């Protein structure tokens, strides 16, 4: 069960950062996937997690949606996004969202 603080953080993330709606079903699924699998880097846009392809680009407004069958406009909670970033950094240390974000901001 979410605490009041978690609900506030998720709403702030959705209102000010995320552009697509939060799906609690996808949030639960992504957490289960992260508990049981490691990220495998595909490219700067996607990574594999179990049998799913996950969109990892566009942090933090559109990252960690299910991209297995193309674009999904349902996102996990912001708390899960933060967990996923840390897990992706751990599982794929040389190919991270933070690294991609720094490179893209330097080149602009």
N, C-alpha and C positions, 0 to 999 in steps of 0.2 A: 504494500500500500504506500502511496506517495505521501510524503510529508508536505506540509504547507510550503516550506521553503523550496522543495523540489518542484512543486507545481508553479511557484513564482518564477524560478529559474527557467523552466521549460517555456512558460508563456513569454518571458522576456526574450529568450532565444528565438521563439517563433515570430514574435512581433517585430523585433529589431534586426534579426540576423537571418532567419530561415525564410525562404520565399514560398515554399510549398507546405501543405498541411502535415501535421504530425499524425502518424498512424501508430496506435498503441500495439496493434497486431504485428506490424513490421518491427517495432521497437523490441517486443518480446522475442521475435524470431531472430533478429540480429544479435541480441544478447546470448541466446542459445547457441547460435553459430560461433560466436566469439569464445564461448565456454568450451566448445568442442573441436575447434579448428584453428589453424593459423592462416593469416593472410598470405597469399602468393601474388606478388606484384606482376601485373600484365603489362601495363604502360602507365603514363602519367595520369590517365583518366580512370582506369579500372584496376581492380584486384580481385582475385578469386578467394572465396571463403567457403570451404566445403564445396557444395555443388552450385553455389550462387556466384554470380559476377556482381560486384559492388562498385558503384560509381564513387570514386574517391576524390575527384576534382571538385572545384567550386566550393571549397570550404570557406566559410561555414554556412553559406546560404543554401546549398543544395547537395552537400556531400553525404555519402553513406546511404544512398537509396539503392534499391534492388535494380540492377541493370541486366539481369539474366536474359530477359526477353525484350530488351530495349528500354527506353526511358521510362522511369517511374517517377511520379510526382508526389510520392508519399515518403516522408522522412521519419527517422527515429527521433526520440526526444533529444534535446541538446545535451543532457547528461550522458546519453549513450553515444552521441557524436564525440564527446570529449574522451570517453573510454575507448572508442574505436580509433581515434587518432593516436592515442598512446599505444594501443595494441599494434596498429599498423607500423608505427615507428619502431616498436620492439621486433616485430616479425620481419620487417623489411628495412633494416636500419640505413641502408645507403640510398633508398628510394622513398623518401617520405613526403607527406603533404607539406610539411614545414619547409623542406628543401625546395620543392616545386614552387611554393608561394614566394620564397625569398628570390629564386631565380626570375620569376615572372615580374616581381615588383622592381628588381634591379634593371631588367631589360626595358621597362616602360619609361 
